[in-house]
Amino acid sequence: MSGPVTFYTNPMSRGQIVRWALEESGAAYETVIVEYGADMKAPDYLAINPMGKVPAIRHEGRVVTECAAICAWLAEAFPEAGLAPAADERAAYYRWMFFAAGPLEQAITAHAMGWTTEEDRSAMLGYGSFDDTIDAVEALLRDNDYVCGSRFTMADVYVGSHIEWGLNFGTLPKRPVFEAYAGRIAGRAAHKRARAIDAALIAEREAAGS
């Protein structure tokens, strides 16, 4: 059993992905809330993450940043949760986790910002085009209940968070395949616990500011 995790986050951030990953992993963890602005740019926190962003974790003397990396770390550090890939799942696990961290996030961001590129220059983009990127994810989930097939893994925490947020914020098209997948992952007990914790923290902050 690995030791406890120190989790640096803000409830209104991508830290929600990592909280879900922590809840799925069964890890004991301490939450450190880092406020936007001066706190995230303070020397003490920049020593954790020089980018001055959350989330980050410290675990057994090591710091890990970037949501996909943290998810992968937790799956390996807490193997008893069964979230790391089996040998025959490793290709899909790493392929789609890195796809979500790279092409998918880039495509969604560019599309949401209204950035356009001439067709003859699309090859310069890591994702090519928004439609091609979204179609690739749809093809994956059309034929599989989860990223690695029939079994939930930590890749579903990361890829699934992108799908959920895209549907909730309107940055992904509401395709039936995406909605069905989002429904499957949202029904997990760890997902519900994680979202409830962050929702309560957000509500506390809103009440304090009113």
BARO-96498 format. One record per residue: residue in one letter; chain; y, z, x of N, C-alpha, C in turn. Coordinates in steps of 0.2 Angstrom, whole numbers. Layout:
! BARO-96498
> r | c | n_y | n_z | n_x | ca_y | ca_z | ca_x | c_y | c_z | c_x
> A | A | Y | Z | X | Y | Z | X | Y | Z | X;
...
! end
This chain:
! BARO-96498
> r | c | n_y | n_z | n_x | ca_y | ca_z | ca_x | c_y | c_z | c_x
> M | A | -6 | 0 | 4 | 0 | 0 | 0 | 6 | 0 | 4;
> S | A | 11 | -5 | 3 | 17 | -5 | 7 | 22 | 0 | 5;
> G | A | 26 | 2 | 9 | 31 | 7 | 8 | 36 | 5 | 2;
> P | A | 41 | 9 | 1 | 46 | 7 | -5 | 51 | 2 | -2;
> V | A | 54 | -1 | -7 | 59 | -7 | -5 | 66 | -4 | -7;
> T | A | 71 | -6 | -3 | 78 | -5 | -5 | 80 | -11 | -8;
> F | A | 83 | -11 | -14 | 85 | -18 | -17 | 92 | -18 | -18;
> Y | A | 96 | -22 | -15 | 103 | -23 | -16 | 104 | -28 | -21;
> T | A | 108 | -27 | -26 | 109 | -31 | -31 | 116 | -30 | -35;
> N | A | 117 | -34 | -40 | 122 | -33 | -45 | 119 | -36 | -51;
> P | A | 119 | -32 | -57 | 115 | -35 | -63 | 117 | -41 | -65;
> M | A | 123 | -43 | -64 | 126 | -50 | -66 | 125 | -55 | -60;
> S | A | 119 | -56 | -58 | 118 | -60 | -52 | 111 | -63 | -52;
> R | A | 109 | -67 | -47 | 103 | -69 | -46 | 98 | -63 | -44;
> G | A | 101 | -57 | -43 | 97 | -51 | -42 | 92 | -50 | -48;
> Q | A | 93 | -53 | -54 | 89 | -52 | -59 | 82 | -56 | -58;
> I | A | 82 | -61 | -54 | 76 | -64 | -52 | 72 | -59 | -47;
> V | A | 75 | -56 | -43 | 71 | -51 | -38 | 69 | -45 | -42;
> R | A | 73 | -42 | -47 | 71 | -37 | -50 | 64 | -38 | -54;
> W | A | 64 | -44 | -57 | 58 | -46 | -60 | 52 | -47 | -55;
> A | A | 53 | -49 | -50 | 48 | -50 | -44 | 46 | -43 | -42;
> L | A | 50 | -38 | -42 | 49 | -31 | -40 | 44 | -28 | -45;
> E | A | 46 | -29 | -52 | 42 | -26 | -57 | 35 | -29 | -58;
> E | A | 35 | -36 | -56 | 28 | -39 | -56 | 24 | -36 | -50;
> S | A | 27 | -35 | -45 | 23 | -33 | -39 | 21 | -26 | -39;
> G | A | 24 | -22 | -43 | 22 | -15 | -44 | 25 | -11 | -38;
> A | A | 30 | -14 | -34 | 33 | -10 | -29 | 37 | -4 | -31;
> A | A | 37 | 1 | -27 | 42 | 7 | -28 | 48 | 4 | -25;
> Y | A | 54 | 5 | -29 | 60 | 2 | -26 | 66 | 6 | -28;
> E | A | 71 | 7 | -24 | 77 | 10 | -25 | 83 | 4 | -26;
> T | A | 86 | 5 | -31 | 92 | 0 | -32 | 98 | 2 | -30;
> V | A | 102 | -2 | -26 | 108 | -1 | -23 | 113 | -6 | -26;
> I | A | 117 | -4 | -31 | 122 | -9 | -34 | 128 | -11 | -29;
> V | A | 129 | -17 | -28 | 134 | -19 | -24 | 139 | -23 | -28;
> E | A | 145 | -21 | -28 | 150 | -24 | -32 | 153 | -30 | -29;
> Y | A | 155 | -35 | -34 | 158 | -41 | -31 | 165 | -39 | -28;
> G | A | 167 | -43 | -23 | 173 | -42 | -20 | 172 | -38 | -14;
> A | A | 176 | -33 | -13 | 177 | -29 | -7 | 170 | -26 | -5;
> D | A | 166 | -24 | -9 | 159 | -21 | -7 | 155 | -26 | -4;
> M | A | 154 | -32 | -7 | 150 | -37 | -4 | 152 | -40 | 2;
> K | A | 159 | -39 | 4 | 162 | -41 | 10 | 163 | -36 | 15;
> A | A | 161 | -30 | 13 | 162 | -24 | 18 | 157 | -24 | 24;
> P | A | 159 | -22 | 29 | 155 | -22 | 35 | 148 | -19 | 34;
> D | A | 147 | -14 | 31 | 141 | -11 | 30 | 136 | -16 | 26;
> Y | A | 138 | -19 | 21 | 134 | -24 | 18 | 133 | -31 | 21;
> L | A | 138 | -33 | 25 | 138 | -39 | 29 | 133 | -38 | 34;
> A | A | 131 | -32 | 36 | 126 | -30 | 41 | 119 | -32 | 38;
> I | A | 119 | -31 | 31 | 113 | -33 | 28 | 112 | -40 | 27;
> N | A | 117 | -43 | 24 | 118 | -50 | 22 | 124 | -53 | 25;
> P | A | 125 | -57 | 30 | 131 | -59 | 33 | 135 | -64 | 28;
> M | A | 131 | -67 | 23 | 134 | -71 | 18 | 138 | -67 | 13;
> G | A | 137 | -60 | 13 | 141 | -56 | 8 | 139 | -57 | 1;
> K | A | 132 | -59 | 0 | 130 | -60 | -7 | 124 | -56 | -8;
> V | A | 122 | -55 | -15 | 116 | -52 | -17 | 112 | -57 | -20;
> P | A | 105 | -56 | -21 | 102 | -50 | -19 | 99 | -50 | -11;
> A | A | 97 | -44 | -9 | 94 | -43 | -3 | 89 | -38 | -4;
> I | A | 84 | -37 | 1 | 80 | -31 | 1 | 79 | -29 | 8;
> R | A | 78 | -23 | 9 | 76 | -20 | 15 | 69 | -17 | 14;
> H | A | 64 | -19 | 18 | 57 | -16 | 17 | 54 | -15 | 24;
> E | A | 52 | -9 | 25 | 48 | -7 | 31 | 52 | -10 | 37;
> G | A | 59 | -8 | 37 | 63 | -10 | 43 | 65 | -17 | 43;
> R | A | 63 | -21 | 39 | 65 | -28 | 39 | 70 | -30 | 33;
> V | A | 75 | -34 | 34 | 79 | -37 | 29 | 77 | -44 | 27;
> V | A | 76 | -45 | 20 | 75 | -52 | 18 | 80 | -54 | 13;
> T | A | 83 | -60 | 13 | 88 | -62 | 9 | 85 | -69 | 6;
> E | A | 89 | -72 | 1 | 87 | -78 | -2 | 81 | -76 | -7;
> C | A | 83 | -78 | -14 | 78 | -76 | -19 | 71 | -79 | -18;
> A | A | 70 | -85 | -16 | 63 | -88 | -15 | 60 | -84 | -9;
> A | A | 63 | -83 | -4 | 60 | -79 | 2 | 58 | -72 | 0;
> I | A | 63 | -69 | -4 | 61 | -62 | -6 | 55 | -62 | -11;
> C | A | 54 | -67 | -15 | 49 | -67 | -20 | 42 | -68 | -16;
> A | A | 42 | -73 | -11 | 37 | -74 | -7 | 35 | -68 | -3;
> W | A | 40 | -64 | 0 | 38 | -58 | 4 | 35 | -53 | 0;
> L | A | 37 | -52 | -6 | 35 | -47 | -11 | 27 | -48 | -13;
> A | A | 26 | -55 | -14 | 19 | -57 | -16 | 14 | -55 | -10;
> E | A | 17 | -56 | -4 | 12 | -55 | 2 | 12 | -47 | 4;
> A | A | 18 | -44 | 3 | 18 | -37 | 5 | 14 | -32 | 0;
> F | A | 13 | -34 | -6 | 10 | -31 | -12 | 4 | -35 | -15;
> P | A | -1 | -36 | -10 | -6 | -41 | -13 | -10 | -38 | -18;
> E | A | -10 | -32 | -20 | -14 | -29 | -25 | -12 | -32 | -32;
> A | A | -6 | -34 | -32 | -3 | -37 | -38 | -6 | -44 | -40;
> G | A | -9 | -47 | -35 | -12 | -53 | -36 | -7 | -59 | -37;
> L | A | -1 | -59 | -35 | 4 | -64 | -36 | 4 | -69 | -30;
> A | A | 1 | -68 | -25 | 1 | -73 | -19 | -4 | -78 | -21;
> P | A | -3 | -84 | -18 | -8 | -89 | -20 | -15 | -89 | -17;
> A | A | -20 | -91 | -20 | -26 | -91 | -18 | -26 | -98 | -13;
> A | A | -32 | -99 | -9 | -32 | -105 | -5 | -31 | -111 | -8;
> D | A | -34 | -112 | -14 | -33 | -118 | -18 | -26 | -119 | -22;
> E | A | -22 | -114 | -22 | -16 | -114 | -25 | -10 | -114 | -20;
> R | A | -11 | -114 | -14 | -6 | -113 | -9 | -1 | -119 | -9;
> A | A | -4 | -125 | -10 | 0 | -131 | -9 | 5 | -132 | -15;
> A | A | 3 | -130 | -21 | 7 | -130 | -27 | 12 | -125 | -26;
> Y | A | 10 | -119 | -24 | 14 | -113 | -24 | 20 | -114 | -19;
> Y | A | 19 | -117 | -13 | 24 | -118 | -9 | 28 | -124 | -11;
> R | A | 25 | -129 | -13 | 28 | -135 | -15 | 34 | -134 | -20;
> W | A | 32 | -131 | -25 | 36 | -130 | -31 | 41 | -124 | -30;
> M | A | 40 | -119 | -26 | 45 | -114 | -25 | 50 | -117 | -20;
> F | A | 48 | -121 | -15 | 54 | -124 | -11 | 57 | -129 | -15;
> F | A | 54 | -133 | -20 | 57 | -138 | -24 | 63 | -135 | -28;
> A | A | 61 | -129 | -31 | 66 | -126 | -35 | 72 | -123 | -31;
> A | A | 70 | -121 | -25 | 76 | -118 | -21 | 80 | -123 | -18;
> G | A | 77 | -130 | -17 | 81 | -135 | -14 | 83 | -140 | -20;
> P | A | 79 | -145 | -21 | 81 | -151 | -25 | 83 | -148 | -32;
> L | A | 79 | -144 | -35 | 81 | -142 | -42 | 88 | -138 | -43;
> E | A | 89 | -133 | -38 | 95 | -130 | -39 | 101 | -134 | -37;
> Q | A | 100 | -139 | -32 | 105 | -143 | -30 | 107 | -148 | -36;
> A | A | 102 | -151 | -39 | 103 | -156 | -45 | 106 | -152 | -51;
> I | A | 104 | -146 | -52 | 107 | -143 | -58 | 114 | -141 | -57;
> T | A | 116 | -139 | -51 | 123 | -137 | -49 | 127 | -143 | -49;
> A | A | 125 | -148 | -46 | 129 | -154 | -46 | 130 | -157 | -53;
> H | A | 125 | -157 | -57 | 126 | -159 | -64 | 131 | -155 | -68;
> A | A | 130 | -148 | -67 | 134 | -144 | -71 | 142 | -144 | -69;
> M | A | 143 | -146 | -62 | 150 | -147 | -60 | 153 | -153 | -61;
> G | A | 148 | -158 | -64 | 151 | -165 | -65 | 152 | -169 | -59;
> W | A | 148 | -167 | -54 | 149 | -172 | -48 | 144 | -178 | -49;
> T | A | 147 | -183 | -47 | 143 | -190 | -47 | 143 | -193 | -41;
> T | A | 138 | -197 | -40 | 137 | -201 | -34 | 135 | -208 | -36;
> E | A | 138 | -213 | -32 | 136 | -220 | -33 | 129 | -221 | -32;
> E | A | 126 | -225 | -37 | 119 | -226 | -36 | 116 | -228 | -30;
> D | A | 120 | -232 | -26 | 117 | -235 | -20 | 118 | -229 | -14;
> R | A | 121 | -223 | -16 | 121 | -218 | -11 | 117 | -212 | -13;
> S | A | 113 | -213 | -18 | 109 | -207 | -21 | 103 | -205 | -16;
> A | A | 101 | -210 | -12 | 96 | -208 | -7 | 99 | -203 | -2;
> M | A | 105 | -202 | -1 | 108 | -197 | 4 | 107 | -190 | 1;
> L | A | 106 | -189 | -6 | 105 | -183 | -9 | 98 | -181 | -8;
> G | A | 97 | -174 | -7 | 90 | -172 | -6 | 86 | -172 | -13;
> Y | A | 90 | -172 | -18 | 86 | -172 | -25 | 86 | -179 | -28;
> G | A | 90 | -184 | -25 | 90 | -191 | -28 | 94 | -191 | -34;
> S | A | 92 | -189 | -40 | 96 | -190 | -46 | 93 | -184 | -50;
> F | A | 98 | -182 | -55 | 97 | -176 | -59 | 90 | -178 | -64;
> D | A | 90 | -184 | -66 | 85 | -185 | -71 | 78 | -185 | -67;
> D | A | 78 | -188 | -61 | 72 | -188 | -58 | 69 | -181 | -56;
> T | A | 74 | -177 | -54 | 72 | -170 | -53 | 69 | -166 | -59;
> I | A | 73 | -167 | -64 | 70 | -163 | -71 | 64 | -166 | -73;
> D | A | 63 | -173 | -73 | 57 | -176 | -75 | 51 | -174 | -70;
> A | A | 52 | -172 | -64 | 47 | -170 | -60 | 44 | -163 | -62;
> V | A | 49 | -159 | -63 | 47 | -152 | -66 | 44 | -152 | -72;
> E | A | 46 | -157 | -77 | 43 | -158 | -83 | 36 | -160 | -82;
> A | A | 34 | -165 | -78 | 28 | -167 | -77 | 23 | -162 | -74;
> L | A | 26 | -157 | -70 | 22 | -152 | -68 | 19 | -147 | -73;
> L | A | 24 | -145 | -78 | 23 | -141 | -83 | 19 | -144 | -89;
> R | A | 20 | -150 | -89 | 16 | -154 | -95 | 9 | -153 | -94;
> D | A | 6 | -153 | -88 | -1 | -153 | -87 | -3 | -146 | -84;
> N | A | 1 | -141 | -84 | -1 | -134 | -81 | 3 | -129 | -85;
> D | A | -1 | -123 | -87 | 2 | -118 | -90 | 7 | -114 | -85;
> Y | A | 5 | -114 | -79 | 9 | -111 | -74 | 10 | -116 | -68;
> V | A | 14 | -114 | -63 | 15 | -118 | -57 | 9 | -120 | -53;
> C | A | 5 | -115 | -53 | -2 | -116 | -49 | -7 | -118 | -53;
> G | A | -6 | -119 | -60 | -12 | -121 | -64 | -12 | -116 | -70;
> S | A | -18 | -113 | -71 | -19 | -109 | -76 | -17 | -101 | -75;
> R | A | -15 | -100 | -69 | -14 | -93 | -67 | -7 | -92 | -65;
> F | A | -4 | -86 | -67 | 3 | -84 | -66 | 3 | -82 | -58;
> T | A | 8 | -84 | -55 | 9 | -82 | -48 | 17 | -80 | -47;
> M | A | 18 | -78 | -41 | 25 | -77 | -39 | 29 | -83 | -40;
> A | A | 26 | -89 | -39 | 30 | -95 | -39 | 33 | -96 | -46;
> D | A | 30 | -93 | -51 | 32 | -93 | -58 | 38 | -89 | -59;
> V | A | 39 | -83 | -55 | 45 | -79 | -56 | 51 | -83 | -54;
> Y | A | 50 | -87 | -48 | 56 | -90 | -45 | 57 | -97 | -49;
> V | A | 52 | -101 | -50 | 53 | -107 | -54 | 55 | -106 | -61;
> G | A | 51 | -101 | -64 | 53 | -99 | -71 | 60 | -96 | -72;
> S | A | 63 | -93 | -67 | 69 | -90 | -68 | 74 | -96 | -69;
> H | A | 73 | -101 | -65 | 77 | -107 | -65 | 77 | -111 | -72;
> I | A | 71 | -111 | -74 | 70 | -114 | -81 | 73 | -110 | -86;
> E | A | 72 | -104 | -86 | 75 | -99 | -91 | 83 | -100 | -91;
> W | A | 86 | -99 | -86 | 93 | -99 | -85 | 96 | -106 | -87;
> G | A | 92 | -111 | -85 | 94 | -118 | -87 | 94 | -119 | -94;
> L | A | 89 | -116 | -98 | 89 | -117 | -105 | 94 | -113 | -108;
> N | A | 95 | -106 | -106 | 100 | -102 | -109 | 107 | -104 | -108;
> F | A | 109 | -107 | -102 | 116 | -109 | -101 | 117 | -116 | -102;
> G | A | 112 | -120 | -104 | 113 | -127 | -106 | 114 | -132 | -100;
> T | A | 111 | -129 | -94 | 111 | -134 | -88 | 105 | -138 | -88;
> L | A | 100 | -136 | -92 | 94 | -140 | -92 | 93 | -143 | -99;
> P | A | 90 | -149 | -100 | 89 | -151 | -107 | 83 | -147 | -110;
> K | A | 84 | -146 | -117 | 79 | -142 | -120 | 73 | -146 | -122;
> R | A | 69 | -147 | -117 | 63 | -151 | -118 | 57 | -146 | -121;
> P | A | 53 | -148 | -125 | 48 | -144 | -128 | 44 | -141 | -122;
> V | A | 42 | -144 | -117 | 38 | -142 | -111 | 42 | -136 | -108;
> F | A | 48 | -136 | -107 | 52 | -131 | -104 | 52 | -125 | -109;
> E | A | 53 | -126 | -115 | 54 | -120 | -120 | 47 | -117 | -120;
> A | A | 42 | -120 | -120 | 35 | -117 | -121 | 34 | -113 | -115;
> Y | A | 35 | -116 | -109 | 34 | -112 | -103 | 39 | -106 | -102;
> A | A | 45 | -106 | -104 | 49 | -101 | -104 | 47 | -95 | -109;
> G | A | 44 | -97 | -115 | 41 | -92 | -119 | 35 | -89 | -116;
> R | A | 31 | -92 | -112 | 25 | -89 | -109 | 27 | -84 | -104;
> I | A | 32 | -85 | -100 | 34 | -81 | -95 | 38 | -75 | -98;
> A | A | 42 | -76 | -103 | 46 | -71 | -106 | 42 | -66 | -109;
> G | A | 36 | -67 | -111 | 32 | -62 | -114 | 29 | -57 | -110;
> R | A | 29 | -58 | -103 | 26 | -54 | -99 | 30 | -47 | -99;
> A | A | 26 | -42 | -98 | 28 | -35 | -98 | 33 | -34 | -93;
> A | A | 32 | -36 | -87 | 36 | -35 | -81 | 43 | -38 | -82;
> H | A | 43 | -44 | -85 | 49 | -48 | -87 | 53 | -44 | -92;
> K | A | 50 | -41 | -97 | 54 | -37 | -102 | 57 | -31 | -99;
> R | A | 53 | -28 | -94 | 56 | -22 | -91 | 62 | -24 | -87;
> A | A | 61 | -29 | -83 | 66 | -31 | -78 | 73 | -33 | -82;
> R | A | 72 | -37 | -87 | 78 | -39 | -91 | 81 | -33 | -95;
> A | A | 77 | -28 | -97 | 80 | -22 | -100 | 84 | -18 | -96;
> I | A | 81 | -17 | -89 | 85 | -13 | -84 | 92 | -16 | -83;
> D | A | 92 | -23 | -82 | 98 | -26 | -80 | 103 | -26 | -86;
> A | A | 100 | -27 | -92 | 104 | -27 | -98 | 108 | -21 | -99;
> A | A | 104 | -15 | -98 | 107 | -9 | -99 | 112 | -7 | -93;
> L | A | 111 | -10 | -87 | 116 | -9 | -82 | 123 | -13 | -84;
> I | A | 122 | -19 | -87 | 127 | -23 | -89 | 131 | -20 | -95;
> A | A | 127 | -17 | -99 | 130 | -14 | -105 | 135 | -7 | -103;
> E | A | 132 | -4 | -98 | 135 | 2 | -95 | 142 | 0 | -92;
> R | A | 142 | -5 | -89 | 148 | -8 | -85 | 153 | -10 | -90;
> E | A | 151 | -14 | -95 | 155 | -16 | -100 | 158 | -10 | -104;
> A | A | 154 | -5 | -106 | 157 | 1 | -109 | 162 | 5 | -105;
> A | A | 161 | 5 | -98 | 165 | 9 | -94 | 172 | 5 | -93;
> G | A | 172 | -2 | -94 | 178 | -6 | -93 | 182 | -7 | -99;
> S | A | 179 | -4 | -105 | 182 | -5 | -112 | 187 | 0 | -113;
! end
